[in-house]
């Protein structure tokens, strides 16, 4: 097998171990949260989390993106990359903290600003060090840290929420503690602390980071707007209880994202290493078509068992999630495909393209949410997500053709989408669980028959990797 496919397969296999373990632990924690936290409490946790997600790119100057891009590039010294990244983060974080405390002295926030600052610091520091371990090819350590984080986070939550009944406070204590412990483990077990030196903070690197990261800051904020503006509008129009239901429904697309992340972490390495080689178009096209078939298969399987999963894993208070999940899964498939195309911008260092396409998607999402959520409620947010991610994917596919031409297997792609729409219709209109199961099995059979040859080839490639 070609070396580049073997490398991608090998790295994907390593990441599979970590991501499946982490995803399993995270998913098994869902019953704890849905049974011990009310929909309002879960909605409030999600509300705080999405606010933190917005602030991280701002207080870190999006330096996490530069870490992986420049750390993988053999033309750059890793010690200077890491030292400069830490230097940028510390300076921007301190300035942001001073500003935040100053604003807090004028306007009183609902939550203690010092707690938010603490969360931001430990989460961002962990992400920088975690990504750097991947950039310097400490893949096993990177995966080990992922698994450990999930174990620590789950264990602390069981102790603090289930045993001591700390509620929301227990959740965020667990969140900070898990990040702190994993940061220490990465620093010392990976000996990453040796890569930092004040004398290695390089102005030349800083200027390059600046050119690379600046367009990514509004891009990250726009990603945030696309992902979570619906949550703010749901909170405003329908309340925290509806947000809690919508947040639980989003756990299932996150499960889909975990499957993609197994591949994406390996793909990010390969996309940089194989960019601008003579068969790049073929390589990208082959990988993309394999990815789409795999993601669509996972969606069809989740939809097949959705009633059983919701019945056994989620409390009765959250049963409405069944109507949101299939729509969100299809929406997130287009998010995943857009993310794949986004690696072309990163590999070519044309990050302005990422910003441009994301802005259009965010605008579509915001307009659709503003029009539909007041009329149709939280379900409109799921439809808006699907629409905006489809627009993002289509725009990026057209826009990236000038750099890399990806040849999509149109017949398989369109058929898969139509089959998932059939499942969405069935789940929303058939109450008889037996009939629903039989019809969904039929959908799976059609999909498998149409893609049997390609699925078999994917399996053989993975097996030989």
N, C-alpha and C positions, 0 to 999 in steps of 0.2 A: 504494500500500500504506500501511496505517496507520503513522504515524511510529514508534510503539513497537516494532512488528515489524521495521521497517527498521533501527532503532537496534540491536536485539538481533542481527539478521542481520549487520549491518556489523561489530559488535564481535566476534561469533563468527568471522567470516571472518579478522579480524586475528589472533585467538588461535589459529586453525587453523594458520597458518603456523608460529608458534612451537612449538605443542604437537606437531605432526606431526614437525617437525625434531628436537625434543628426544626424543620417543618413539622415533623411528627410531634415533637415536644410542644411546639407552639400550638398546634391544632388540638392536642389533648388538653391544653390549658383552657380552651374555649368553654367547656362545660363548667369549669370552676367559676369563670367570670360571669357567665349567663345565669348561673344558679345562685351565686352569692352577691352579685351586684345587680341593682335595678337597671331598667333601660335608661333612666335619667343619669345614674352614676356612670354607666358605661359610656353614655353619650358625652358626659363631661370629660372623662378620661380621653376620649377621642378628640374632643375639642382642644384640649391642652396639647395633645401630641401633634396635631396638625399645625398648631401655632409654632411649636418648637421646630417642626420641619421647615417652616417658612424662614425662621431666623438663622438656622445653621449655615446656609450658603452665605448669608450676609456677614455673620460674625467670623467666618472662616475664610472669606474672600474666595470661596469655592476651591480652596487649595487642594482638596481631596482629588479633584479631577486632574490637576497638574501632577500630583504624586505618581499616579499610575501611568500617565502618558509619557512623562519625561523619565520616570524611573525605569521604564522598559526600553528606553532608547539608549543604545550602547554609546552614542555620541555624548552622553551626559554622565558626569560623575555622581554616583548615588549618594555619597556623603554630602555633597553640595546641594543636591536635590532635597534630601531630607532636612538638613540644617536650615536651608533657606525657607522651606515650607513651614517648619516649626516657628521660625523667626517671624514670618508673615502672620501666622495664626495668633501668636502671643500678642503682637503689637495691635492687630485689628481687634482682637478679643478685648484687650484692656480698654481701648478707646470706646468700643461699643458698650462695655459695661459701665464706664463713667457716664456716657450719654444716657443709658437706660436708667441708672440710679438718679441722675438729674431730672429726667422726665418723671420718674416715680415720686420725686419730692414735690412735683407740681400737681400731677394727676395720680390719684390713688387707684392702683390696680386691685382686681379681685384676689389675685394670688400674690404671695410674697415674691418680689422681684429677685431676691437673693437666691431663692430656691430655683427659679427659672434659669438664672445665670449659672448656678452650679450644674444643673442638668445639661445645659448647652456646652459647658466647658468639658465635662467628662465624656459626653457622647461624641463631640467633635474630635477631641484628642484621641479617643479610641479609634475613630474612623480613619484618621490620618495614619496612625501607626499600623492599623490593620491592613490598609491598602498598600502601605509601603512594604509590608512583609510579602505581599503578593508580587510587587514590582521587582523585588530582589530574589524572586523564585523560591521563597520559603512557603511553598504551596501547602504542605502538610500542616505546618504551624498555623497558617491562615485558616484552614479548615478546622483544625483542633480548637482554635479560639472561637469560631462560630458555634461549635457544639457546646463548648464550655459555657459560653454566654447563655445559651438556651437553658442549660441545666441550672446554672446559678439563678437566672431570672425566674424559672419555674419553681425552684426550691424556696427562694425567698418569698414568693407570692403565696405558696402553700402555707408557709409558716406565718406570715404576717396577715394574710387575708382570711385563709380558712381557719387558722388556729387562734390568732390574736384578734381577728376581726378589725384590722386597721383600715379596711376599705380603700379609698382612693389614696390616702397617705401611704399605705402599705405597698400599693402598686408602684408609686414613684420612688420610694426608698429602695425597692427591689431593682428598679430600672437603673438608678445611679450606682448601686452597689455592684451589680453584675458588670457594668461597663468599667468601673474602676478596677475590679479584680482581673478582668481580662486584659486591660491595658498593662497592668503590672506583669502579668504572665508573658505577654508579647515582648515587652521591653527586656526582660531578663532571660527568659528561655530562648528567645530569638536573638539575644545579644544586640538588639536594635539600638540600645542606648549608645553603642560604640559609633554609630553613624552620625551622632550629633556633636557638633563643635561650633562654638560661636565664631571662630576664625574662618569657618567654611560657609558662613552666610555670604552669598555671592550676589553683588548688585546686578551683574550681567544676567544671572539666572532669574533674579527678581523681575527684571524688565521683560524677559521672555514669558515668565509666569503671568505677568500683568497683561500682556497681549493675548495670551491663551485664555485666561480666566475671566477677564472683564466681560466678554459677551456671554459667558456661561452663568454669570450672576443673574442678570435679568431672565436668562433662559430657565434657570432653576426656579426663580420666583414665578415665572409663567407656568412651568410644570406644576408648581404648587397650586397656582390658581386653577389650572385645568383639573387637578386631582381633588381639590378640597373646597373650591368655592361653593360647590353644591352643599357641602356640610354646613357652612355658615348660613346659606339660604334656607336649608331645611330647619335649622335651629330657629331662625327668625320667623318663618311661616308656620312651622309645625311643632316646634319645641324639642327639648332634649330627648324625650322618650322616642320620638320618630328618628332622631339622629342615632340613638342607641341601636335601633333595629337596623338602620342603614349601615351602621358601622360593623355590625356582626355580619351582615350580608357581604360586606367588602372583604371579610376574612377569606372567603372562598376564592376570589380573584387573586388574593395575596398568595394563596396556596398554588395557584397557577403560576404566579410570578416566581415562586420558589423553584418550581421545575425549570423555568427559564433561566433563573440565576445560576443554576447548576452549570448550564451551558454558557451563559453570558460571561462569567468570570474567565472561562477558558477562551471564549471567542474574542474577548477584548485583547488578550495577548496575541492571538493569531492574526486578528485584523490589522494590528499595527505591524507585526513582523512580515506579513505577506502582502502588504499594500504596495502598489506600483510594480508588482512582478508581472511577467508576461501573460500568465494565465489567471490573473486576479479576478476577472469577470466570471470565468467558469467556476472558480473556487467559491466566490460569494454566492453565485446562483445555486450551485449544488447544495451548499449549506443552508441557504434560505429556504429552498423548497423542502428539504428534510425537516427543518424547524417547523414550518407551517403544518405539515402533515402530523407531526408529533403533538403540537399544541392543540390542533383541532380534535385529535383523538382523545386527549385528556379532557377537553371540554365535553365531548359527547359522553364519555364515561362518567364524569361527575354528574351530568344531567340525568343519566340513567339511574343513578343511586341517590338522587338528591332527597327524595322523600324519606328514605331510610336514614340518611345522614342527619337530616334535620330532626327527625323523631327521636333518635338516640342521643345526639350530642348537644342539642340546643333546647333550652327550656320553653315551655308553652307560651311564655310571655313574648318570645321572639319568633313565633311560628310564621309570621308574615314574610320572613326573609326568603321563603321559597319562591316568591314571585320576582324578587330582585336578582337573585343569584344568576340565572341563565343569561339575562341581559348584560349584567356586569361582566360575566365570563367572556362573552363575545366581544364586548368593548375592550377588555384587557388583552384579548388576542391581538387586536390592532395596535394597542399600546406596545406590546412585545415586538411586533413586526416593525413598528416605528423606531423602537429602541435599537433594533438590529441595524436599521438604515442609519441611525444616528452615529454608529461607530465609524461610518465613512467620513463624517465631519471631523470626528476626533482623530482618525488616522491621517487625514489630509491636513489637519490643523486649520480647517475652515469652519470655525465654530460659529461664525455669523449666520451660516445656513441653518444651524440648529436653532438659533434664536428666532430667526425669521419664521420658520415653519411652526415652531411652538407657539409663537404669538398668535398666528392665525387660528390654531386649534383652540387656544385659550379664549379667544374672542367668540368663536362659535359656541363653546361650552357655556360661557357667561350669558350670552344672548338667549340661548335655548333654555337655560336654567331660569332666567328672569321671566321669560314668557310662560313657561310650563309649570314650574313648581307652585306658584300661587294658585293655579287652576287644578292641577292633577296631583299635587302632593309629592311625597318622596320618590314615587316610582318614576316621575319625570326626570329626576336626577340621574337615574340609571340609564334612561334613554338618551339624555344629553351627553353622558359619558361615552356611550356607544357612538353617537354621531360625531363628537369632537375627535375621538381617537381614529375613526375612519378617515376623517378629513386630514388629520395629521399624517397618517400612513400614506394616503394617496398623494398628498403634496410632497412628502419626502421622497417617494418613489420617483415622481417626475423630476424633482430638483436634483437628486443624486445621480441621475442618468449621465450627466456631463462628466462625472468622475468615474463611476463604475456602473456598467449596465447589467442589471440583474434580470435574468430571463425567468419570469414566473410561469409555473405550470398552471395556466389559466383555468383549464377544465377542472382540475382537482380543487383548485382554490375556490372557485365559484360554487361548485357542488357542495363542498364542505360547509360553506356559509349558509347555503339554502337548507341543508339538513339540520343545522343548529337552529335556524329560524323555525323549522318544523317542530323541533323539541320545545322551543319557547312557547309556541302556540299550544302544544299538547299539555304542557305543565300548567298553563294558565286556564285551560278550558276543560280538562278531564279530571274529575274528582275520584273516579274509581281507580284505585292504586294498581290493581291487576291489569286492567286495560292499558293504563299508562305505561306500565313496565313492559308489556308485550310490544306496544308500538315503539317504545324507545329502543328495545332490543332490535326491532326491525330496522330502525335508523342506523344503529351500530353495524348491523349486517351489511347494509348498502354501502356504508362508508368503507368497511373492511374489504368488501369485494372490489370496490373501485380502486383501492390503494394497496392491495395485497402485495403486488410486485415491489412497489417502492418501499413499503414498510419492511419487507423481507430484506431488501438491500441495505436499509438503514441498520437493521439488526446485525447483519453480517459485518458491516463496517465497524460498528461498535465492538463486536466480538473480536475482530482482528486487531483492534487498536491496542 
